[in-house]
Amino acid sequence: MSELLGRLGGWCARHGRIVLALWVLAAGLLTAGTLVWGRPVTNNVAIPGSDAQRAHDLMREGFGPGLDVGGTAQVVLYSKDRTLIDAPTRRAVERAMDGIRRVPHVSEVQTPYRVGGISSNLRIGTIVVRLRGQDSTRLGELSQQLTDAAKPAADAGVEVVAATSATPADKEIKTGTSEIAGVLVALLVLLFAFGTLVAALVPIFTALLSLGVGLGVIALLGHVIDVPKSASIMATMIGLGVGIDYALFLLSRHRRLLADGVPVRDAVRRTAASSGGAVLFAGGTVVIALSALMFTGFPMLITLGWLTGISVVCAVLSSLTLVPALLGLLGHRVNALRLPFSGRVAGRSGQAGGWARLGVWVSGRPWRVLAVTVVALAALAAPAAALKLGPLDAGYSDQGTPARRAYELIDVGFGPGANGPLMVVAETDRAIADGTPADPVVQVLRQRLEHTEGVAYVAPPKVNENHRSVLFQVVTDYAPSDHRALDVVERVRALQVPGVRVHVGGEVAGLSDAGARIMGRTPLVVAIVVLLSAMLLLLAFRAPLVAIKAAVMNLVSLGAAFGALAVVFSDGLGSRLVGMDPPPSVEGSYLSTLFFSVPIDTYVPLMLFAVLFGLSMDYEVFLLTSVRQAYARTGDNRRAVAEGLGATGRVITSAALIMVAVFTAFIAYPDPLVKVFGVGLAVAIAVDATVIRGFLVPATMVLLGRLNWWIPRRLDRVLPDLAIEGREEDAPAGTPEPELVGAARHARP
């Protein structure tokens, strides 16, 4: 494989202008396509085979338009000075309703003067708007249209706030501040790492170009599949981070070879053959981890996983083709525009530095280092036991936004459960009458619902036009984000009425079913990710113990990430710091608004696991590649570990700093999901690149000795020799290949 990658890199270096033109053309065409045809996204959270999905399917037919999720909006009214039933106010509200009826896609407008439409103090009301053919991805535009149409009420002194089915995670993100901040910090890190402006700009340019291609592909795929709104954000976070990192590793290797006197094109070929293989395997682990999400049975999470994987694939492809092309075009000018006070690039003989000294220090006392790091990592992971999972609702939106204001008004006027009512659909074995008095089956079912613990209100039933099912809107005593609302869902589903099958839909029920399915599939997904990643490492290094140890180390870094999430969000010690506003239920004292718990969506830990496991494996691959090369030259395991850490420590640290900067910058996004990922990814990468790769991995490798590279003879004969470390490429020009290479490959304890 190293030979193939070397040939590819050499070809790209010789035809740099062609490769660069193709990448620029691809990015330009895809970007133009998104501008012309748009970026369709969806809020579809269908869960095939679930009870909530069955309820939603029944709601789509026979109950009129807008009853399925995403087909209903509300216009919340608040009259501060007088009640809504005062004659002048009522006339203004009715004129507003006439304007709302003229809004495109509106099929029905329900007056607030219906039963249950006005609060007990007569100052808060809701106009229910049912839609037909509305694009569920343009909820922000719809909200503005409804608000503008209700201007007559606003002119009469009534506060008008449109509330759609959007959640905080559905918010339109129109700012590029986080991306710009992340790129600027990455540029500073690269300037410090390379000391020249040209070298620092190569990874930035490569990552941005590959990201443009990846986002363009994802945007156009929205025309043929359901693309979650958060897919582009996740792809940007991961694609930008790995794109810069992969180019950084290749560029560092290339500049060391140039410093050793290797000709430019030969240096490019060697870089592609050795570090290119490491990049390919590192990216492969990320894609494998994300692809394993297909076993969750949750379509949105599956799509989110492999769409994010597209950005990783683009980053790998750009690293293997575009980076060699740029290096070939630049030649020795890659070291141009040197910054003041920066030293020259060190070649093979110039690796002695802080990380090399740390490697020697760790190698000299592995047991003590192992004990201290295990205790430290256990302390970091301990808070993860208190991680609080649950749904988020609009109560966690930014204060002052329409979504947050509508949530607060509905909470005050109708109770917290009115922000996420249950949609109860009952299928019957016989035809039921639609009229007054209600069919006996409907009466019994309504009485059972009203007497269910946690139910505050049951709206009048609506019988399907085929007379085989009936719909109830049920308001609970709890906010959608309250875990007690999930208990109400289960109690309603447990109702037993002869000849009736009860299904519960709505936001709360859907999230409950999604959480249950994901929790049930989590062990399977974790096992698949760990097993496939370990197998990939086994193919890469032909060392079973190294592969197993790498998988365990990645799980350790995940513990630290989940511990940080528990402290920041579940314990609430950093919820304010990351820009979250307390929901109405916790507003009060200074301390309660300063430290408040924020639930984390049930699917987030599994998605975070897949992303983090793949990213952590990146650094493991690069470190092991360097150690393996050193061991091939010397045959001394302790020395190889120290040299490997010394050779990669600065590069891995720089790469980690870039990742941490990019992920931290995304915490500024208003989407709580992005905040959670930003915190978790930043902490995990920081711990992984320092504590784990700097102390734990070297200590364990020293203790294992020659067992690191042991492989059973039968397995050795079966496995293909992929040689990603490019053993034949590692020596300087004119240096014969050491005979220890063979000993390293077939070392026995």
VOGU-3710 file (C-alpha; in Angstrom, 3 decimals, decimal comma):
1> msellgrlgg> 0,000/0,000/0,000  2,830/2,409/0,821  4,207/1,941/-2,691  0,823/2,734/-4,220  0,416/5,860/-2,108  3,958/6,898/-2,950  3,207/6,627/-6,655  0,010/8,630/-6,210  1,838/11,331/-4,277  4,621/11,455/-6,849
11> wcarhgrivl> 2,146/11,775/-9,720  0,286/14,583/-7,929  3,589/16,387/-7,283  4,487/16,186/-10,980  1,021/17,333/-12,106  0,346/19,819/-9,333  -1,457/22,385/-11,462  -3,898/19,781/-12,787  -4,686/18,422/-9,315  -5,112/21,903/-7,861
21> alwvlaagll> -7,359/22,951/-10,740  -9,546/19,864/-10,316  -10,039/20,509/-6,597  -10,798/24,198/-7,130  -13,193/23,337/-9,965  -14,986/20,715/-7,858  -15,375/23,089/-4,918  -16,545/25,892/-7,192  -19,096/23,800/-9,070  -20,527/22,236/-5,909
31> tagtlvwgrp> -20,782/25,613/-4,205  -22,492/27,085/-7,246  -24,881/24,142/-7,280  -25,899/24,808/-3,690  -26,499/28,469/-4,489  -28,686/27,582/-7,457  -30,597/24,603/-6,056  -30,379/25,350/-2,344  -29,523/23,235/0,691  -32,631/21,197/1,553
41> vtnnvaipgs> -32,647/19,905/5,112  -35,273/18,198/7,219  -36,394/17,896/10,810  -37,686/14,374/10,197  -37,078/12,169/13,230  -38,955/9,110/12,016  -38,332/5,941/14,018  -39,581/2,995/11,931  -41,443/0,391/13,928  -41,916/2,552/17,014
51> daqrahdlmr> -45,196/3,345/18,689  -44,725/7,079/18,137  -44,164/6,471/14,429  -47,381/4,460/14,239  -49,261/7,346/15,864  -47,780/9,841/13,413  -48,636/7,638/10,446  -52,259/7,467/11,600  -52,360/11,226/12,110  -51,332/11,914/8,533
61> egfgpgldvg> -54,504/10,489/7,027  -58,110/11,142/7,862  -57,716/13,807/10,555  -57,260/16,778/8,284  -54,105/18,660/7,329  -51,372/19,626/9,730  -51,867/17,045/12,450  -48,610/15,231/11,788  -45,383/16,550/13,284  -44,193/19,730/11,575
71> gtaqvvlysk> -47,597/20,541/10,072  -48,853/22,792/12,851  -47,842/26,212/14,121  -49,166/28,486/16,831  -49,428/32,228/17,137  -49,243/33,121/20,818  -51,036/36,275/21,944  -50,405/38,246/25,136  -52,438/41,289/26,136  -50,846/43,098/29,064
81> drtlidaptr> -53,261/45,982/29,556  -56,626/44,305/28,986  -58,099/40,877/28,398  -58,311/39,232/25,015  -62,109/39,094/25,214  -62,482/42,883/25,339  -64,340/43,952/22,212  -61,602/46,129/20,604  -58,951/43,487/21,269  -61,157/40,686/19,944
91> raveramdgi> -61,825/42,576/16,713  -58,067/43,118/16,241  -57,394/39,420/16,853  -60,047/38,426/14,313  -58,475/40,734/11,709  -55,137/39,108/12,464  -56,690/35,695/11,855  -57,937/36,892/8,451  -54,381/37,894/7,587  -52,996/34,545/8,746
101> rrvphvsevq> -55,466/32,703/6,506  -53,872/34,440/3,512  -50,371/33,155/4,353  -49,213/30,504/1,828  -49,794/26,863/2,826  -52,228/27,747/5,632  -55,235/25,424/5,375  -57,013/26,063/8,677  -56,904/28,683/11,415  -58,425/27,902/14,803
111> tpyrvggiss> -59,602/30,846/16,855  -58,170/31,410/20,338  -61,782/31,796/21,540  -62,299/28,040/21,367  -62,378/25,776/24,397  -58,872/25,690/25,858  -57,623/28,471/23,580  -57,386/31,226/26,220  -55,680/31,064/29,599  -57,635/31,377/32,835
121> nlrigtivvr> -56,551/35,017/33,264  -57,885/35,772/29,744  -54,650/37,518/28,752  -52,810/34,730/26,896  -54,249/32,887/23,899  -53,118/30,698/21,034  -54,162/30,730/17,393  -53,589/27,220/15,997  -52,492/27,233/12,355  -52,681/24,031/10,333
131> lrgqdstrlg> -50,559/23,783/7,210  -50,606/21,883/3,952  -47,530/21,485/1,737  -45,324/23,611/3,978  -41,570/23,048/3,701  -40,661/21,943/7,220  -37,109/23,231/6,743  -38,273/26,859/6,416  -39,778/27,254/9,853  -37,970/30,538/10,478
141> elsqqltdaa> -39,494/32,077/7,361  -42,932/30,745/8,297  -42,705/32,272/11,779  -41,932/35,671/10,308  -44,817/35,414/7,826  -47,277/34,546/10,595  -46,004/37,389/12,775  -46,339/39,892/9,919  -49,848/38,650/9,097  -50,929/39,186/12,723
151> kpaadagvev> -49,937/42,866/12,631  -53,510/44,105/13,325  -53,344/42,468/16,763  -49,895/43,918/17,407  -51,165/47,391/16,449  -53,861/46,989/19,111  -51,251/46,462/21,826  -51,194/42,651/21,793  -47,823/40,921/21,852  -47,660/38,432/18,964
161> vaatsatpad> -45,158/35,564/18,941  -45,170/32,760/16,372  -44,254/29,300/17,661  -43,427/26,487/15,252  -42,435/22,889/15,895  -38,755/23,870/15,898  -36,532/22,907/18,808  -33,235/24,562/19,794  -31,477/22,071/17,552  -33,575/23,206/14,578
171> keiktgtsei> -32,432/26,808/14,774  -31,113/28,314/11,572  -27,402/29,036/11,919  -26,391/31,981/9,764  -23,119/33,028/11,356  -19,668/31,889/10,340  -17,989/33,402/13,401  -17,079/30,035/14,894  -15,512/28,766/11,688  -13,500/31,978/11,301
181> agvlvallvl> -12,338/31,898/14,919  -11,322/28,253/14,633  -9,368/28,861/11,419  -7,563/31,898/12,870  -6,471/30,009/15,980  -5,398/27,084/13,814  -3,310/29,481/11,716  -1,576/30,802/14,832  -0,779/27,271/15,983  0,570/26,376/12,548
191> lfafgtlvaa> 2,715/29,525/12,465  4,212/28,548/15,798  4,694/24,929/14,718  6,241/25,612/11,288  7,721/29,076/11,685  6,873/30,064/8,093  3,741/31,631/6,701  3,658/29,562/3,515  3,874/26,255/5,382  1,187/27,387/7,814
201> lvpiftalls> -1,206/28,294/5,005  -0,956/24,930/3,216  -3,042/22,946/5,771  -5,560/25,790/6,084  -6,033/26,058/2,325  -6,286/22,298/1,908  -8,802/21,885/4,726  -11,024/24,726/3,504  -11,039/23,406/-0,051  -11,862/19,849/1,023
211> lgvglgvial> -14,522/21,182/3,385  -16,086/23,143/0,538  -16,305/19,970/-1,537  -17,717/17,957/1,363  -20,359/20,514/2,289  -21,336/20,877/-1,354  -21,882/17,130/-1,666  -23,913/17,061/1,549  -26,042/20,009/0,416  -26,883/18,466/-2,952
221> lghvidvpks> -27,662/15,111/-1,324  -30,467/16,937/0,470  -32,425/16,809/-2,796  -32,558/13,015/-2,738  -32,386/12,057/0,961  -33,429/13,556/4,300  -30,449/15,582/5,538  -30,666/16,697/9,204  -30,200/20,406/9,747  -27,255/19,767/12,064
231> asimatmigl> -25,410/17,651/9,458  -23,564/20,568/7,878  -22,492/21,881/11,290  -21,182/18,492/12,379  -19,434/18,001/9,042  -17,816/21,424/9,367  -16,575/20,738/12,896  -15,069/17,355/12,097  -14,001/18,084/8,524  -12,192/21,282/9,421
241> gvgidyalfl> -10,373/19,654/12,330  -9,207/16,490/10,583  -8,512/18,323/7,327  -5,991/20,623/8,987  -4,546/17,816/11,109  -3,955/15,380/8,253  -2,257/18,045/6,135  -0,195/19,033/9,175  1,162/15,499/9,614  2,090/15,221/5,955
251> lsrhrrllad> 3,691/18,655/5,833  5,752/18,017/8,976  7,112/14,796/7,493  7,868/16,473/4,161  9,788/19,368/5,729  11,919/16,983/7,810  12,870/15,118/4,649  13,756/18,384/2,913  15,910/19,311/5,892  17,718/15,971/5,490
261> gvpvrdavrr> 18,595/16,930/1,918  16,060/14,764/0,096  14,997/16,215/-3,311  11,534/17,783/-3,403  9,666/15,210/-5,482  11,373/12,321/-3,753  10,418/13,884/-0,399  6,801/14,167/-1,559  6,789/10,531/-2,648  8,257/9,356/0,640
271> taassggavl> 5,818/11,501/2,601  2,854/10,072/0,742  4,176/6,530/1,134  4,681/6,754/4,904  2,570/9,501/6,483  0,004/9,127/3,711  -0,643/5,566/4,814  -1,085/6,731/8,397  -3,566/9,376/7,226  -5,490/6,787/5,217
281> faggtvvial> -5,798/4,424/8,161  -6,566/7,232/10,603  -9,355/8,530/8,392  -10,571/4,986/7,886  -11,064/4,531/11,621  -13,145/7,711/11,798  -15,327/6,599/8,885  -15,718/3,095/10,340  -16,780/4,516/13,693  -19,332/6,828/12,084
291> salmftgfpm> -20,614/4,095/9,761  -21,297/1,816/12,729  -24,148/4,161/13,647  -26,203/2,321/11,014  -26,846/-0,309/13,674  -28,692/2,166/15,932  -31,963/1,770/14,020  -32,446/5,560/14,235  -32,509/6,984/10,666  -31,580/10,546/11,652
301> litlgwltgi> -28,510/9,363/13,567  -27,508/7,002/10,767  -27,706/9,785/8,197  -25,912/12,234/10,467  -23,105/9,721/10,903  -22,357/8,929/7,302  -22,867/12,515/6,131  -20,245/13,586/8,647  -18,090/10,787/7,255  -18,242/12,465/3,829
311> svvcavlssl> -16,266/15,419/5,187  -13,667/13,001/6,606  -13,348/11,192/3,265  -12,841/14,534/1,512  -10,169/15,458/4,076  -8,321/12,181/3,441  -8,548/12,547/-0,340  -7,292/16,113/-0,240  -4,402/15,075/2,016  -3,362/12,290/-0,344
321> tlvpallgll> -3,702/14,318/-3,562  -3,945/18,066/-3,009  -1,232/18,306/-0,344  1,361/16,459/-2,523  0,354/18,664/-5,447  0,909/21,845/-3,434  4,189/20,565/-2,036  5,368/19,754/-5,547  4,388/23,200/-6,805  5,953/25,037/-3,889
331> ghrvnalrlp> 9,175/23,075/-3,705  11,565/24,654/-1,198  9,361/27,742/-1,147  7,233/25,891/1,400  9,718/27,328/3,899  9,367/30,875/2,556  8,282/33,926/4,566  9,973/32,705/7,723  8,832/34,408/10,897  11,306/36,253/13,126
341> fsgrvagrsg> 12,831/34,249/15,989  11,773/30,915/14,436  14,403/28,218/14,132  15,142/26,080/11,149  13,433/22,781/10,523  15,088/19,880/12,286  15,839/16,768/10,290  16,196/13,234/11,612  19,096/14,173/13,820  17,324/17,146/15,265
351> qaggwarlgv> 14,574/15,452/17,218  15,999/16,055/20,685  13,598/18,338/22,461  11,028/18,550/25,209  8,961/15,635/23,956  12,044/13,499/23,392  13,188/14,201/26,944  9,691/13,373/28,187  9,846/10,092/26,281  13,149/9,207/27,955
361> wvsgrpwrvl> 11,749/10,204/31,358  8,584/8,111/30,937  10,579/5,153/29,632  12,715/5,244/32,762  9,831/4,958/35,253  6,874/3,318/33,453  5,177/1,825/36,541  4,986/5,132/38,396  3,781/6,976/35,306  1,152/4,313/34,689
371> avtvvalaal> -0,177/4,505/38,256  -0,406/8,304/38,340  -2,078/8,607/34,924  -4,626/5,892/35,719  -5,619/7,726/38,911  -5,836/11,057/37,075  -7,932/9,636/34,246  -10,229/7,859/36,704  -10,814/11,167/38,477  -11,644/12,859/35,173
381> aapaaalklg> -14,070/10,103/34,194  -15,787/9,708/37,587  -18,411/12,473/37,065  -19,670/10,628/33,963  -21,769/8,416/36,251  -24,016/11,451/36,882  -24,563/12,218/33,184  -28,181/13,334/32,768  -29,859/12,295/29,524  -33,160/13,658/28,275
391> pldagysdqg> -34,855/15,741/25,594  -34,297/19,460/25,089  -37,154/21,853/24,429  -37,520/25,504/23,451  -37,182/26,463/27,112  -33,427/26,182/26,603  -33,408/28,573/23,646  -31,636/31,884/23,992  -33,528/34,441/26,046  -35,220/37,068/23,910
401> tparrayeli> -35,745/34,816/20,906  -39,294/34,231/19,614  -39,085/30,500/20,389  -38,121/31,190/24,008  -40,750/33,934/24,447  -43,532/31,734/23,033  -42,474/28,915/25,334  -42,605/31,184/28,377  -46,044/32,598/27,508  -47,526/29,136/26,932
411> dvgfgpgang> -45,927/27,926/30,159  -47,497/30,768/32,172  -50,864/30,642/30,457  -51,501/26,937/29,998  -48,887/25,079/32,019  -45,509/23,594/31,067  -47,021/20,534/29,394  -48,767/22,671/26,779  -45,367/23,209/25,129  -45,220/19,541/24,185
421> plmvvaetdr> -48,658/17,896/24,215  -49,074/14,188/23,629  -50,905/13,155/20,489  -52,865/10,039/21,494  -54,320/8,042/18,600  -56,566/5,079/19,422  -57,314/2,440/16,789  -60,613/0,612/17,236  -61,812/-2,800/16,110  -65,192/-1,433/15,028
431> aiadgtpadp> -66,484/1,739/13,440  -67,150/4,482/15,989  -69,744/7,217/15,742  -68,694/10,835/15,329  -71,199/13,102/17,028  -72,801/14,165/20,275  -72,957/12,338/22,565  -69,603/10,717/21,830  -69,325/7,017/21,127  -69,115/4,971/24,377
441> vvqvlrqrle> -65,620/3,772/23,489  -64,475/7,364/23,038  -66,066/8,385/26,336  -64,375/5,566/28,235  -61,005/6,303/26,673  -61,276/10,012/27,449  -62,145/9,279/31,085  -59,178/6,938/31,396  -56,878/9,594/29,938  -58,191/12,310/32,261
451> htegvayvap> -57,591/10,089/35,299  -54,061/9,116/34,270  -51,446/10,391/36,701  -49,598/13,383/35,297  -52,315/14,405/32,799  -53,500/17,989/33,204  -55,977/18,365/30,325  -57,519/16,318/27,514  -58,809/18,222/24,488  -62,077/17,210/22,802
461> pkvnenhrsv> -61,584/14,110/20,621  -61,446/14,117/16,836  -62,716/11,031/15,006  -61,000/9,898/11,826  -63,064/10,154/8,654  -62,921/6,362/8,300  -64,371/6,061/11,848  -61,699/3,564/12,836  -59,514/5,772/15,015  -59,825/8,774/17,311
471> lfqvvtdyap> -57,320/11,479/18,224  -56,850/13,138/21,624  -54,475/15,979/22,396  -53,255/15,408/25,946  -51,465/18,075/27,979  -49,317/16,789/30,828  -48,223/18,505/34,032  -44,611/18,538/32,910  -42,412/20,339/30,402  -41,206/18,311/27,407
481> sdhraldvve> -37,666/18,258/28,842  -38,870/16,935/32,212  -38,144/13,207/32,562  -41,513/12,790/34,287  -43,219/13,553/30,965  -41,698/10,324/29,626  -43,352/8,438/32,492  -46,724/9,851/31,466  -46,156/8,549/27,936  -45,644/5,034/29,262
491> rvralqvpgv> -48,704/5,238/31,527  -50,909/6,337/28,622  -49,579/3,533/26,430  -50,411/1,069/29,191  -54,133/1,980/29,177  -56,328/-1,032/28,534  -59,676/-0,485/26,798  -61,386/-3,474/25,129  -61,222/-3,270/21,341  -58,808/-0,309/21,390
501> rvhvggevag> -55,096/-0,038/20,628  -53,574/3,138/22,048  -50,607/4,833/20,343  -48,847/7,971/21,607  -47,087/10,425/19,316  -45,781/13,935/19,596  -42,378/15,376/20,456  -42,081/13,784/23,898  -43,195/10,331/22,759  -40,881/10,424/19,739
511> lsdagarimg> -37,873/11,311/21,866  -38,832/8,616/24,356  -38,898/5,949/21,637  -35,660/7,231/20,105  -33,924/7,105/23,469  -35,152/3,607/24,215  -34,022/2,278/20,843  -30,613/3,930/21,024  -29,967/2,729/24,570  -30,875/-0,786/23,520
521> rtplvvaivv> -28,514/-0,700/20,532  -25,612/1,087/22,253  -23,726/-2,068/23,378  -23,897/-3,454/19,832  -22,621/-0,221/18,245  -19,795/0,123/20,779  -18,723/-3,477/20,236  -18,744/-3,088/16,429  -16,742/0,162/16,517  -14,130/-1,239/18,896
531> llsamlllla> -13,827/-4,530/17,014  -13,563/-3,026/13,523  -11,118/-0,334/14,643  -8,939/-2,913/16,369  -8,995/-5,063/13,233  -7,943/-2,088/11,122  -5,026/-1,423/13,469  -4,121/-5,099/13,320  -3,920/-4,850/9,543  -1,894/-1,672/9,817
541> fraplvaika> 0,703/-2,806/12,372  0,385/-6,611/12,450  0,473/-6,460/16,259  -2,553/-7,867/18,155  -1,636/-6,389/21,559  -1,075/-2,945/20,060  -4,490/-3,084/18,411  -6,267/-4,144/21,605  -4,394/-1,592/23,709  -5,240/1,219/21,284
551> avmnlvslga> -8,956/0,428/21,528  -8,782/0,456/25,334  -6,916/3,782/25,368  -9,579/5,375/23,191  -12,283/4,252/25,594  -10,324/5,904/28,409  -10,334/9,272/26,624  -14,089/8,896/26,113  -14,532/8,569/29,871  -12,834/11,918/30,368
561> afgalavvfs> -15,097/13,519/27,738  -18,291/12,234/29,331  -17,028/13,319/32,731  -16,584/16,861/31,426  -20,073/16,835/29,911  -21,531/15,747/33,245  -19,778/18,562/35,116  -20,663/21,272/32,583  -24,222/20,273/31,688  -25,626/17,690/34,120
571> dglgsrlvgm> -24,178/19,364/37,235  -24,646/22,770/35,627  -21,256/24,128/36,704  -20,484/25,452/33,247  -23,870/25,803/31,577  -23,689/29,601/31,795  -20,107/29,636/30,555  -21,051/27,877/27,318  -23,842/30,373/26,640  -26,908/28,492/27,887
581> dpppsvegsy> -29,800/30,420/29,443  -31,779/28,895/32,335  -35,270/27,655/31,425  -38,287/29,233/33,165  -38,497/26,345/35,618  -35,180/27,235/37,279  -35,299/31,010/37,188  -35,202/32,502/40,639  -32,209/32,900/42,933  -28,831/34,000/41,660
591> lstlffsvpi> -27,252/30,587/42,253  -30,084/28,700/40,564  -29,704/30,807/37,422  -25,924/30,571/37,529  -25,726/26,792/37,913  -28,541/24,881/36,254  -28,740/21,401/34,806  -29,135/20,925/31,061  -30,279/17,524/29,751  -28,305/15,924/26,940
601> dtyvplmlfa> -30,268/14,282/24,139  -30,127/10,505/24,400  -28,538/10,001/21,001  -25,691/12,477/21,634  -23,416/10,175/23,719  -23,458/7,477/21,047  -22,743/9,964/18,254  -20,020/11,500/20,387  -18,566/8,065/21,043  -18,340/7,287/17,333
611> vlfglsmdye> -16,691/10,604/16,481  -14,287/10,582/19,427  -13,242/6,981/18,984  -12,259/7,678/15,410  -10,457/10,943/16,178  -8,560/9,434/19,111  -7,382/6,624/16,881  -5,794/9,242/14,599  -3,177/10,155/17,179  -2,667/6,505/18,083
621> vflltsvrqa> -1,888/5,667/14,459  0,606/8,512/14,061  2,388/7,741/17,335  2,540/3,997/16,678  3,810/4,599/13,156  6,724/6,610/14,507  7,478/4,080/17,255  7,361/1,232/14,754  9,813/3,051/12,466  12,191/3,664/15,371
631> yartgdnrra> 11,941/0,035/16,458  12,684/-1,103/12,897  15,900/0,933/12,969  17,125/0,083/16,467  15,425/-3,090/17,694  15,364/-1,469/21,183  11,755/-1,125/22,414  12,482/1,381/25,202  14,519/3,600/22,895  11,923/3,275/20,128
641> vaeglgatgr> 9,149/4,481/22,435  11,205/7,494/23,519  12,182/8,335/19,936  8,634/7,859/18,663  7,244/10,212/21,278  9,999/12,719/20,600  9,411/12,609/16,848  5,625/13,018/17,004  5,020/14,843/20,281  5,217/18,359/18,892
651> vitsaalimv> 3,237/17,511/15,782  0,499/15,689/17,714  0,342/18,528/20,235  -0,014/21,082/17,453  -2,690/18,971/15,795  -4,525/18,611/19,096  -4,353/22,349/19,750  -5,912/22,953/16,360  -8,669/20,436/17,032  -9,353/21,890/20,465
661> avftafiayp> -9,435/25,416/19,034  -11,872/24,439/16,288  -14,183/22,537/18,650  -14,056/25,242/21,322  -14,951/27,907/18,763  -18,135/26,002/17,910  -19,337/26,254/21,512  -20,451/29,777/20,579  -23,187/28,336/18,332  -26,694/28,785/19,775
671> dplvkvfgvg> -27,536/25,144/19,091  -27,238/23,161/22,381  -26,272/20,043/20,415  -23,244/21,828/18,946  -22,296/23,130/22,402  -22,333/19,611/23,811  -20,191/18,305/20,970  -17,813/21,243/21,240  -17,196/20,670/24,955  -16,948/16,883/24,686
681> lavaiavdat> -14,652/16,847/21,661  -12,370/19,605/22,967  -11,856/17,937/26,355  -11,378/14,462/24,907  -8,809/15,580/22,325  -6,901/17,640/24,912  -6,714/14,699/27,331  -5,951/12,216/24,566  -3,059/14,170/23,072  -1,425/14,973/26,400
691> virgflvpat> -2,146/12,573/29,242  -2,851/9,464/27,163  -0,398/9,823/24,242  2,246/11,576/26,321  2,238/9,331/29,389  -0,136/6,360/29,367  0,630/4,921/25,920  4,443/5,210/26,221  4,384/3,717/29,721  2,341/0,685/28,653
701> mvllgrlnww> 4,466/0,161/25,536  7,651/0,165/27,612  6,149/-2,361/30,026  5,007/-4,653/27,220  8,455/-4,654/25,635  8,794/-6,891/22,584  5,228/-8,099/23,180  4,103/-4,886/21,452  5,082/-6,311/18,067  4,447/-9,994/18,723
711> iprrldrvlp> 2,136/-11,780/16,310  1,260/-15,497/16,141  2,906/-17,234/13,205  -0,395/-18,383/11,701  -1,860/-14,892/11,880  1,351/-13,462/10,452  1,012/-15,701/7,392  -2,674/-14,846/6,874  -2,614/-11,057/7,294  -1,654/-8,942/4,283
721> dlaiegreed> 1,479/-6,830/4,761  0,166/-3,314/4,225  3,263/-1,606/5,699  1,626/1,763/6,359  4,743/2,991/8,159  6,685/2,878/4,895  9,703/1,069/6,276  11,633/1,174/3,054  10,964/4,896/2,748  12,118/5,977/6,153
731> apagtpepel> 15,885/6,158/5,834  17,578/9,286/4,456  18,803/9,258/0,881  21,709/6,942/0,388  21,207/5,073/3,695  20,787/1,299/3,368  17,732/-0,209/4,998  18,616/-1,685/8,409  18,325/-5,431/8,745  16,385/-4,889/11,957
741> vgaarharp> 13,283/-4,253/9,892  12,716/-7,968/9,529  13,372/-8,509/13,200  10,846/-5,832/14,065  8,220/-7,427/11,879  8,645/-10,886/13,307  9,708/-10,047/16,849  8,803/-12,604/19,488  8,803/-12,088/23,256
//
